[in-house]
Amino acid sequence: MASRPLKAVLTVAAAAAFSLTAVPAQAADLDPSVWTELSRTYGATGTYAYEPFAVADGFAPTPCVAGTGYRYVNQENVGQTDAEKPAALLYEDGPYGRRLVGVEWVVKAESDAAAPSMFGQTFQQPVDLAEVGSSYTLRAWIYKTNPSGLFSPTHADVTCSADADTEADSFPDLDLIPDLDLDV
């Protein structure tokens, strides 16, 4: 039988090995300073995990797009390259409403301007966004790990439900919530 200190060392070593497997694969190829900057994004957007808070703060929903989800755009943040002010929040349908999966920065494309960059990443080539026009975009899948990478333009696991619409109705279907008898 092993001594107590040896058991403690083996337990710590095993815990350390398991904790390394919990780091997303996309984290390995990023400069550590990117995570420091993204922590500001987490802090600024974490409250929007509850979708009605996003709407109350001026983020307007758009129709669902497969690979992107529902984009909630705040026009005041369009053009910002501030980690704490993404122009859009990306949601997908979940069992109890919309679930925050990522954030997006949007900068209008100027005729002679180069694509901006943040977090050591160059924004995607201009795309036409109905709510903004021709724009450069940078997405960060900070709330749902993307096997294609943290800054991938799309996420294969983000799909639109068959009844996806433009409504901001994020209230859960009350039939899905169990009826709890909490009489004490």
C-alpha positions as CSV (number, residue, x, y, z in Angstrom):
1,M,0.0,0.0,0.0
2,A,1.3,3.4,-1.0
3,S,2.1,6.0,1.6
4,R,-0.2,9.0,2.0
5,P,2.2,11.6,0.4
6,L,2.7,9.3,-2.6
7,K,-1.1,9.0,-3.0
8,A,-1.5,12.8,-2.8
9,V,1.2,13.3,-5.4
10,L,-0.4,10.8,-7.7
11,T,-3.8,12.4,-7.2
12,V,-2.5,15.8,-8.0
13,A,-0.7,14.5,-11.1
14,A,-3.8,12.8,-12.4
15,A,-5.9,15.9,-11.8
16,A,-3.4,18.0,-13.7
17,A,-3.4,15.6,-16.6
18,F,-7.2,15.7,-16.8
19,S,-7.4,19.5,-16.5
20,L,-5.1,19.8,-19.6
21,T,-7.7,17.9,-21.7
22,A,-10.4,20.4,-20.7
23,V,-8.6,23.3,-22.6
24,P,-10.2,23.8,-26.0
25,A,-8.1,22.6,-28.9
26,Q,-8.4,26.1,-30.4
27,A,-6.5,27.6,-27.5
28,A,-3.2,25.9,-28.4
29,D,-2.5,28.1,-31.4
30,L,-3.4,31.5,-29.8
31,D,-1.0,34.0,-28.2
32,P,-1.9,34.0,-24.4
33,S,-2.5,37.8,-24.6
34,V,-5.5,37.1,-26.8
35,W,-7.2,35.3,-23.8
36,T,-6.4,38.3,-21.7
37,E,-8.2,40.6,-24.2
38,L,-11.1,38.1,-24.6
39,S,-11.6,38.1,-20.9
40,R,-12.8,41.7,-21.3
41,T,-15.3,40.5,-23.9
42,Y,-16.5,37.8,-21.5
43,G,-17.0,40.4,-18.8
44,A,-18.8,42.8,-21.0
45,T,-21.1,40.2,-22.7
46,G,-21.7,37.6,-20.0
47,T,-24.9,39.3,-18.8
48,Y,-26.4,38.8,-22.4
49,A,-26.5,35.0,-21.8
50,Y,-30.1,36.0,-20.8
51,E,-31.3,37.2,-24.2
52,P,-33.8,39.8,-23.0
53,F,-31.0,41.8,-21.5
54,A,-29.4,42.1,-24.9
55,V,-32.7,43.4,-26.4
56,A,-33.1,45.8,-23.5
57,D,-29.6,47.2,-24.2
58,G,-30.2,47.8,-27.9
59,F,-29.3,44.6,-29.6
60,A,-31.9,44.0,-32.3
61,P,-32.4,40.4,-33.6
62,T,-32.1,39.3,-37.2
63,P,-33.2,36.1,-38.9
64,C,-31.3,32.9,-38.2
65,V,-28.5,31.9,-40.6
66,A,-27.1,28.4,-40.5
67,G,-23.5,28.5,-39.3
68,T,-24.0,31.8,-37.6
69,G,-27.3,31.6,-35.7
70,Y,-29.3,34.7,-34.8
71,R,-27.3,37.9,-35.0
72,Y,-28.4,40.6,-32.5
73,V,-26.9,43.8,-33.8
74,N,-26.3,47.0,-31.8
75,Q,-25.9,49.8,-34.3
76,E,-24.0,51.9,-31.8
77,N,-21.2,49.4,-31.7
78,V,-20.8,49.0,-35.4
79,G,-17.4,50.3,-36.4
80,Q,-15.9,49.6,-32.9
81,T,-12.8,47.5,-32.5
82,D,-13.1,47.5,-28.7
83,A,-13.0,44.1,-27.1
84,E,-15.8,45.2,-24.8
85,K,-18.2,46.5,-27.5
86,P,-19.0,43.8,-30.1
87,A,-21.5,44.9,-32.7
88,A,-23.4,41.7,-32.6
89,L,-24.2,38.8,-30.3
90,L,-24.7,35.4,-31.8
91,Y,-27.4,33.1,-30.4
92,E,-28.8,29.7,-31.2
93,D,-32.1,28.1,-30.2
94,G,-31.9,26.0,-27.0
95,P,-34.4,24.1,-25.0
96,Y,-35.2,27.1,-22.8
97,G,-34.8,30.0,-25.2
98,R,-31.9,31.5,-27.1
99,R,-28.4,30.6,-26.0
100,L,-25.4,33.0,-26.5
101,V,-22.7,31.2,-28.5
102,G,-20.5,34.0,-29.8
103,V,-19.8,37.6,-30.5
104,E,-19.0,39.6,-33.6
105,W,-17.4,42.8,-34.5
106,V,-18.5,44.6,-37.6
107,V,-16.7,47.5,-39.4
108,K,-18.2,49.1,-42.5
109,A,-16.0,48.5,-45.5
110,E,-14.5,51.8,-46.9
111,S,-13.4,51.9,-50.5
112,D,-9.7,52.3,-49.8
113,A,-9.4,51.0,-46.2
114,A,-7.7,47.8,-45.3
115,A,-9.4,45.2,-43.3
116,P,-9.1,45.9,-39.5
117,S,-7.6,43.5,-37.1
118,M,-8.2,42.5,-33.4
119,F,-6.7,39.8,-31.2
120,G,-4.0,39.2,-33.9
121,Q,-6.8,38.3,-36.4
122,T,-7.6,40.1,-39.6
123,F,-11.3,40.7,-40.2
124,Q,-13.0,38.6,-42.9
125,Q,-13.4,40.0,-46.4
126,P,-16.4,42.3,-46.8
127,V,-19.8,40.8,-46.8
128,D,-23.2,42.5,-47.4
129,L,-25.1,42.6,-44.1
130,A,-28.7,43.6,-44.5
131,E,-28.6,45.7,-41.3
132,V,-25.3,47.4,-42.0
133,G,-24.2,47.1,-45.6
134,S,-20.8,46.0,-46.9
135,S,-18.7,45.2,-43.8
136,Y,-15.7,43.4,-42.5
137,T,-16.5,41.0,-39.7
138,L,-14.7,39.1,-37.0
139,R,-16.5,36.4,-35.0
140,A,-15.3,34.9,-31.7
141,W,-17.0,31.7,-30.6
142,I,-16.3,32.3,-26.9
143,Y,-19.5,30.7,-25.5
144,K,-19.5,27.5,-27.6
145,T,-16.3,25.8,-28.6
146,N,-15.9,25.7,-32.4
147,P,-13.9,22.7,-33.8
148,S,-12.9,24.9,-36.7
149,G,-11.3,27.5,-34.4
150,L,-12.1,30.3,-32.1
151,F,-12.2,33.0,-34.8
152,S,-13.7,30.8,-37.6
153,P,-16.3,32.7,-39.7
154,T,-18.9,29.9,-39.2
155,H,-19.7,27.2,-36.7
156,A,-20.9,23.9,-38.2
157,D,-22.8,23.0,-35.0
158,V,-24.9,26.2,-35.0
159,T,-28.1,25.5,-37.0
160,C,-31.5,27.1,-37.4
161,S,-34.6,25.3,-36.2
162,A,-37.3,24.5,-38.8
163,D,-39.5,27.2,-37.3
164,A,-36.8,29.9,-37.0
165,D,-38.1,33.4,-37.4
166,T,-37.2,37.0,-36.9
167,E,-39.0,37.4,-33.6
168,A,-37.0,38.0,-30.4
169,D,-39.3,35.6,-28.6
170,S,-36.8,33.9,-26.2
171,F,-39.3,32.8,-23.6
172,P,-39.1,29.1,-23.1
173,D,-41.9,26.8,-24.1
174,L,-43.6,26.4,-20.8
175,D,-44.5,22.8,-21.7
176,L,-40.8,21.9,-21.6
177,I,-40.3,23.2,-18.1
178,P,-41.1,20.6,-15.4
179,D,-43.9,21.6,-13.0
180,L,-42.2,21.6,-9.6
181,D,-44.4,21.5,-6.5
182,L,-42.4,23.6,-4.1
183,D,-44.9,23.7,-1.2
184,V,-42.9,23.6,1.9
